[in-house]
Amino acid sequence: MMDDYIKRWLIKAMEDFNVARHELNLSDDEIATGAVCFHCQQFVEKLLKMYLIYKKIDFGKTHDLKFLADLCSQQDSDFKRLNVGNLTSYAVEVRYPDEFFIPTVSEARECFKIASIARDFIFDKLEIKEGLEIKEGLEKKRREKRG
């Protein structure tokens, strides 16, 4: 069973995943590809950090997914098989005009594929049942906000 802090990480991660999924349901010419790639990177980053928090491992301040996956693999060697691709490059580069580039729709779809595989892998490791765990967490947060 996850504690509330881990559930909050999960809820925030799923917001990123859902934004990316929503964008990819638009027509190709409407997809904000930079946003998709960024949110996929953020999603995987949050999942890896969530796993490390669950294992009580400090990871410092980083967006480097390979570094985070390597830390996870020190706890569970299966993480050596987790491919984070080049998602780390989307943490900053697509967000600012100084390093201006717009990913292609194909790149955005590849980022989402990597994020989906990471989701299935880490959810399995933490025994997360996506619908139930996330729905319960969201409902609890909504009730708290209503007061």
C-alpha positions, -999 to 999 in steps of 0.1 A, spaced: 0 0 0 13 34 -9 14 63 15 -2 96 7 31 113 -3 37 86 -30 1 89 -42 6 126 -46 37 119 -68 16 95 -88 -12 120 -93 12 147 -105 29 122 -128 -4 111 -143 -13 148 -150 18 149 -172 9 116 -189 -27 127 -195 -17 160 -211 6 141 -235 -21 116 -243 -46 143 -249 -24 162 -273 -17 130 -293 -54 125 -298 -55 158 -318 -48 159 -356 -11 159 -364 -11 196 -374 -26 205 -340 -3 185 -317 20 207 -296 49 183 -300 73 201 -277 47 199 -249 41 162 -255 79 155 -253 83 177 -222 53 161 -204 66 126 -213 100 135 -198 83 149 -167 61 118 -163 91 94 -164 111 116 -141 83 117 -115 78 79 -118 115 72 -112 117 97 -83 85 82 -69 101 47 -70 133 61 -53 112 78 -26 94 46 -20 127 29 -15 139 58 6 168 67 -17 180 103 -20 184 115 -56 192 152 -52 181 177 -78 182 163 -113 163 159 -145 187 132 -158 166 101 -163 195 78 -170 210 88 -136 177 82 -119 172 49 -136 207 39 -126 199 47 -90 167 26 -93 188 -3 -108 209 -3 -76 177 -14 -58 163 -36 -85 185 -48 -114 154 -51 -137 157 -13 -141 188 -19 -163 163 -30 -190 142 2 -187 149 24 -218 144 61 -212 157 70 -246 166 106 -251 137 119 -229 162 138 -207 169 162 -235 132 174 -235 134 185 -198 147 220 -208 156 222 -245 121 223 -259 109 248 -233 129 279 -242 136 297 -275 173 299 -269 177 262 -278 148 265 -303 136 233 -320 102 218 -325 101 180 -322 83 161 -350 50 143 -345 70 111 -349 93 122 -321 64 130 -299 48 96 -305 81 79 -297 84 99 -264 49 88 -255 57 52 -263 88 53 -240 66 69 -213 39 43 -216 65 14 -213 80 31 -183 45 35 -168 38 -2 -172 72 -12 -158 71 10 -127 35 4 -120 42 -33 -120 72 -28 -96 51 -8 -72 19 -29 -77 -1 1 -88 -35 -6 -103 -38 26 -124 -75 32 -123 -81 25 -87 -50 40 -71 -52 72 -91 -90 76 -89 -89 73 -51 -61 98 -48 -78 124 -71 -111 120 -53 -95 125 -19 -77 157 -31 -109 171 -46 -127 165 -13 -99 182 6 -101 213 -16 -139 216 -12 -133 216 25 
